[in-house]
């Protein structure tokens, strides 16, 4: 820029910055290649961990050797596939977990699907307008891959922690569900969190609510395939207008910060709890101080928040726009405004904070 022309550059600092830029360019370019590898079964064909050449991999997957060879080279350069001294390629056990095992909490491809879909050209144009006019971009305005990618991204973590760690961390809640309770899962999306709880507590009844009708339709279909019958139902409704109850437990999984009026939603929940009932908030892990969130996880979550979470909230009435890195202090503030007198961090993982709210 003209105003910077006379400023002497620190060449070492510039080189370090360019190193980060090149690293990020490689990551951006690799994202669609990872998804292509998943779609064509390239990762799956390597899941056994045995070394394979490009010709053999192409033959087993019905693809073209030249394209597969270049794909393997790109994956090896990124550390996602391992190159052996003999020129063949393989997946280490860790790479198998990250790219082949959809039940692992370390499975990564759902995240690449989510971010790739959220950054589509037509969506970027809408987001740019939202940055200017402040009107936001509703969840329902995203490409369908955002919905399925989000579900695939979060489900493994929920499967690993929800039943065995998070629910037992809420005083008395797991015992109540074992004997027969009523649960509302607000902002349930495709319903994986709802169904995980329903499978674990067959004596209880679970209702998943989401304002996004296509997600509710998909959740109903998945529940039918899982054979959950009448123990779990799904309804189209928002956080401030869902019905039924009273509920022993109301849950929010990584969604309160997306809502335009989180205070209104939590106030509605408080009125629909049983005596001694609890709200469980699962939110992304974040510190209250911005400087403490300037790390790889915070980077990913601030980016997700800029692309999806803040615009989604701005597109709704009130538009509180908490963001994915709201942190405990702001979340506690919202709960207090909604009338909850009891708020505690019940447990946590490196990726999530779990809060218990009681009246």
C-alpha positions in Angstrom: 0.0 0.0 0.0 1.2 3.5 -0.7 1.2 4.5 3.0 3.5 1.6 3.8 6.0 2.1 0.9 8.6 3.9 3.1 8.4 1.3 5.9 11.4 -1.1 6.1 10.2 -4.7 6.2 11.4 -7.3 8.6 12.4 -10.0 6.1 12.4 -12.8 8.7 8.9 -11.8 9.9 7.7 -11.6 6.3 9.1 -15.1 5.5 7.4 -16.5 8.6 4.1 -14.9 7.5 4.5 -16.3 4.0 5.2 -19.7 5.5 1.8 -19.6 7.2 0.2 -18.4 4.0 1.6 -21.3 2.0 0.6 -23.8 4.7 -3.0 -22.4 4.6 -3.1 -22.5 0.8 -2.2 -26.2 1.0 -4.9 -26.8 3.6 -7.5 -25.0 1.5 -6.6 -26.9 -1.6 -6.5 -30.2 0.3 -10.0 -29.9 1.7 -11.9 -30.9 -1.5 -9.3 -33.6 -2.2 -10.0 -35.2 1.2 -13.7 -35.2 0.4 -13.1 -36.7 -3.0 -11.0 -39.4 -1.4 -13.8 -40.2 0.9 -16.4 -40.2 -1.8 -14.4 -42.5 -4.1 -13.5 -44.9 -1.3 -9.8 -44.2 -1.5 -9.3 -43.8 2.2 -11.6 -46.8 2.9 -9.5 -49.0 0.5 -6.4 -48.1 2.6 -8.0 -48.7 6.0 -6.2 -52.0 6.5 -2.9 -50.2 6.8 -1.1 -52.2 4.2 1.2 -50.4 1.7 -0.4 -49.9 -1.7 0.8 -48.4 -5.0 -1.3 -46.0 -7.0 -2.1 -48.6 -9.7 -3.4 -51.1 -7.2 -5.4 -48.4 -5.4 -6.9 -47.2 -8.6 -7.8 -50.7 -9.7 -9.5 -51.6 -6.4 -11.6 -48.4 -6.4 -12.4 -48.2 -10.1 -10.5 -44.9 -10.6 -7.7 -43.6 -12.9 -4.2 -44.3 -11.8 -2.8 -40.9 -12.8 -5.3 -39.0 -10.8 -4.9 -41.3 -7.9 -1.1 -41.0 -8.0 -1.4 -37.2 -7.8 -4.0 -37.5 -5.0 -1.7 -39.8 -3.0 1.2 -37.4 -3.4 -0.9 -34.4 -2.2 -2.2 -36.4 0.8 1.4 -37.5 1.6 2.7 -33.9 1.4 0.0 -32.9 3.9 0.7 -35.7 6.3 -2.6 -37.3 5.7 -1.1 -40.4 4.0 2.3 -41.9 4.7 4.9 -42.5 2.0 7.0 -45.6 2.5 10.7 -45.9 1.4 9.7 -48.2 -1.5 7.4 -45.6 -3.0 4.2 -47.1 -1.8 1.6 -45.4 0.4 -0.2 -46.5 3.5 -2.3 -45.2 6.4 -1.0 -45.3 9.9 -3.4 -46.3 12.7 -3.8 -42.7 13.6 -4.6 -41.7 10.0 -7.1 -44.6 9.8 -8.9 -43.2 12.9 -9.0 -39.7 11.5 -10.1 -40.5 7.9 -11.9 -43.9 8.0 -13.5 -44.5 11.4 -16.7 -42.4 11.6 -17.4 -43.6 15.1 -14.1 -42.2 16.4 -14.2 -38.8 18.3 -11.1 -38.0 16.1 -12.9 -38.5 12.8 -12.2 -35.4 10.7 -13.9 -35.5 7.4 -17.2 -34.2 8.6 -15.4 -31.0 9.5 -13.9 -30.6 6.1 -17.4 -31.2 4.6 -18.9 -28.5 6.8 -16.3 -25.8 6.1 -16.1 -26.6 2.4 -19.9 -26.2 2.1 -20.0 -23.1 4.2 -17.5 -21.4 2.0 -19.2 -22.1 -1.4 -19.1 -19.1 -3.8 -22.8 -18.4 -3.6 -22.7 -18.5 0.2 -19.7 -16.2 0.3 -21.6 -13.6 -1.7 -24.5 -13.8 0.8 -22.1 -13.5 3.7 -20.3 -10.5 2.2 -23.7 -8.7 1.9 -24.4 -9.7 5.6 -21.2 -8.1 6.6 -22.3 -4.9 5.1 -26.0 -4.7 5.9 -26.0 -6.7 9.2 -29.0 -8.8 8.1 -27.2 -12.1 8.8 -27.5 -15.4 6.9 -29.9 -18.0 8.2 -28.9 -21.5 8.9 -31.5 -22.6 6.4 -29.8 -20.6 3.7 -26.7 -22.7 3.6 -26.0 -25.6 1.3 -27.3 -29.0 2.5 -23.8 -30.3 3.0 -23.5 -27.8 5.9 -26.3 -29.7 7.7 -24.9 -33.2 7.1 -21.3 -32.1 7.6 -22.2 -30.5 11.0 -23.9 -33.7 12.1 -20.9 -35.8 11.0 -18.5 -33.4 12.7 -20.2 -33.4 16.1 -21.7 -36.9 16.4 -18.4 -38.7 17.2 -17.6 -36.4 20.1 -21.2 -36.8 21.4 -21.0 -40.6 21.1 -17.7 -40.6 23.0 -18.7 -38.3 25.9 -22.5 -37.7 26.2 -23.8 -40.8 27.9 -20.7 -41.8 29.9 -19.5 -38.4 31.0 -21.7 -35.5 30.4 -25.1 -36.7 31.6 -23.6 -38.3 34.8 -21.9 -35.0 35.6 -25.4 -33.5 36.1 -26.5 -34.1 39.7 -29.2 -36.8 39.7 -30.1 -36.5 36.0 -28.8 -39.9 34.8 -30.7 -41.7 37.6 -33.9 -39.9 36.7 -33.5 -40.9 33.0 -32.9 -44.6 34.0 -36.2 -44.7 35.8 -38.2 -42.9 33.2 -37.9 -39.2 32.4 -38.8 -36.7 29.7 -36.2 -34.9 27.6 -36.3 -32.1 25.1 -33.3 -31.7 22.8 -33.4 -28.1 21.4 -31.7 -27.3 18.1 -31.3 -31.1 17.5 -30.4 -30.9 13.8 -30.3 -34.4 12.3 -31.0 -35.8 15.8 -27.9 -37.7 16.6 -27.6 -36.3 20.1 -31.3 -37.1 20.7 -30.9 -40.7 19.5 -27.8 -41.3 21.5 -29.7 -40.5 24.7 -32.7 -42.5 23.7 -30.6 -45.6 23.0 -28.9 -45.3 26.4 -32.1 -44.6 28.5 -34.9 -46.8 27.1 -37.3 -46.0 30.0 -37.3 -42.3 29.1 -39.0 -40.4 26.2 -37.0 -37.9 24.1 -38.2 -35.1 21.7 -35.9 -33.3 19.3 -36.8 -29.8 18.2 -35.4 -27.8 15.4 -36.8 -24.9 13.3 -35.2 -26.4 10.2 -37.8 -28.7 8.7 -35.5 -30.6 6.3 -33.3 -31.6 9.3 -36.3 -32.8 11.2 -37.4 -34.9 8.3 -34.0 -36.5 8.1 -33.9 -37.1 11.9 -37.3 -38.9 11.7 -35.9 -41.1 8.9 -32.7 -41.9 10.9 -34.7 -42.7 14.0 -36.9 -45.1 12.1 -33.9 -46.9 10.7 -32.5 -47.1 14.2 -35.7 -48.8 15.5 -36.3 -46.3 18.2 -40.0 -46.3 17.7 -42.1 -44.1 20.0 -39.3 -43.4 22.5 -38.0 -40.6 20.4 -39.9 -38.1 18.3 -38.9 -35.0 16.3 -40.9 -31.8 15.8 -40.4 -28.6 13.9 -40.1 -25.8 16.5 -37.7 -23.1 17.8 -36.1 -22.7 21.2 -38.7 -20.2 22.3 -41.9 -21.9 21.1 -41.5 -25.7 21.4 -44.3 -27.5 23.2 -44.8 -30.5 25.4 -43.3 -31.1 28.8 -42.7 -30.6 31.6 -39.3 -31.9 31.0 -36.7 -33.4 33.4 -33.9 -32.4 31.1 -33.6 -29.9 28.3 -30.4 -30.0 26.2 -28.7 -27.6 23.8 -25.8 -29.1 21.9 -23.5 -26.6 20.3 -26.4 -24.4 19.3 -27.3 -21.8 21.9 -24.7 -19.4 20.6 -26.3 -19.6 17.1 -29.7 -18.4 18.4 -30.9 -14.9 17.9 -32.5 -14.7 21.3 -30.8 -17.1 23.7 -32.3 -15.4 26.7 -35.8 -15.9 25.3 -35.1 -19.5 24.5 -33.7 -20.3 27.9 -36.6 -18.4 29.6 -39.0 -20.6 27.7 -37.1 -23.7 28.8 -37.1 -22.6 32.5 -41.0 -22.5 32.3 -41.1 -26.0 30.9 -38.9 -27.8 33.4 -40.2 -30.2 36.1 -39.5 -29.5 39.7 -35.7 -30.2 40.0 -35.3 -30.3 36.2 -32.1 -29.2 34.5 -30.9 -27.5 31.4 -27.7 -28.8 29.9 -25.7 -26.5 27.6 -22.9 -28.0 25.6 -20.9 -25.2 24.0 -17.5 -25.0 22.2 -14.5 -24.8 24.6 -13.5 -21.1 24.9 -11.8 -18.9 27.4 -13.3 -15.5 28.3 -10.1 -13.7 27.2 -9.6 -13.4 23.4 -5.9 -13.7 23.7 -6.3 -17.1 25.3 -8.3 -18.4 22.4 -5.7 -17.5 19.8 -4.7 -21.1 19.2 -5.5 -23.7 16.5 -8.9 -24.7 18.0 -9.9 -21.0 18.6 -8.9 -20.3 15.0 -11.1 -23.0 13.6 -14.0 -21.9 15.9 -13.8 -18.2 15.2 -13.7 -19.0 11.5 -16.8 -21.3 11.8 -18.5 -18.5 13.9 -17.8 -15.9 11.2 -19.1 -18.2 8.5 -22.1 -19.7 10.2 -22.8 -18.9 13.8 -22.8 -15.1 14.1 -24.7 -14.6 10.8 -27.2 -17.2 11.8 -28.0 -15.3 15.0 -28.1 -11.9 13.2 -30.7 -13.3 10.8 -33.1 -13.9 13.8 -35.0 -11.6 16.0 -32.8 -9.9 18.7 -29.6 -11.1 17.0 -27.6 -11.5 20.2 -24.7 -13.0 18.2 -22.9 -14.7 21.0 -20.6 -16.5 18.6 -19.0 -19.9 18.9 -16.3 -18.6 21.3 -18.7 -16.9 23.7 -16.9 -18.4 26.8 -18.3 -19.1 30.3 -18.8 -15.5 31.5 -21.1 -14.5 28.6 -22.9 -17.8 28.8 -23.5 -17.4 32.5 -24.7 -13.8 31.9 -27.3 -15.1 29.4 -28.5 -17.8 31.8 -28.9 -15.2 34.6 -30.9 -12.9 32.3 -33.2 -15.9 31.6 -33.8 -16.3 35.4 -31.5 -19.3 36.2 -30.0 -18.9 39.6 -27.9 -22.0 39.5 -25.1 -22.2 36.8 -22.0 -24.4 37.0 -19.5 -25.9 34.7 -20.4 -29.6 35.1 -17.6 -31.0 33.0 -15.5 -30.3 29.9 -13.4 -31.8 27.1 -10.7 -30.2 25.0 -13.5 -29.3 22.6 -16.5 -28.6 24.7 -17.7 -27.0 27.9 -20.8 -28.5 29.6 -22.9 -26.3 31.8 -25.7 -27.2 34.2 -28.5 -24.7 34.7 -31.3 -25.0 37.4 -33.9 -22.5 38.5 
